[in-house]
Amino acid sequence: MSQIAAILEKLEGTSVYDVLVNIEKTYLRILNEQNIWYEKSKFICPTEYLK
């Protein structure tokens, strides 16, 4: 999990916990799929040119 792990521990067993866990899973899935797309497309974020 991300930085919200400590918060999740306090909310375990609540409906808020379930929502946050599902949001976290969604963001992780998006990140993984985005990384696959970046690799396949050879995409480079325009902000990389500013570094």
C-alpha positions, -999 to +999 in steps of 0.1 A: +000+000+000+010+036-002+014+063+024-021+058+036-012+025+053-011+040+088-045+056+082-060+024+069-049+006+101-070+030+121-100+027+098-100-011+094-135-026+096-153+006+085-169+014+052-144+042+047-116+016+049-132-004+021-135+027-001-099+037+005-085+002-002-105+000-035-093+035-045-057+024-037-061-007-058-075+013-087-046+037-086-021+008-086-038-009-115-037+024-135-001+029-127+008-007-138-012-004-170+002+031-177+038+018-173+031-010-198+017+015-222+047+038-217+070+009-224+052-003-256+047+032-270+081+045-261+063+075-246+083+102-229+066+127-207+072+162-219+082+173-184+112+149-188+127+174-213+127+201-186+150+183-163 
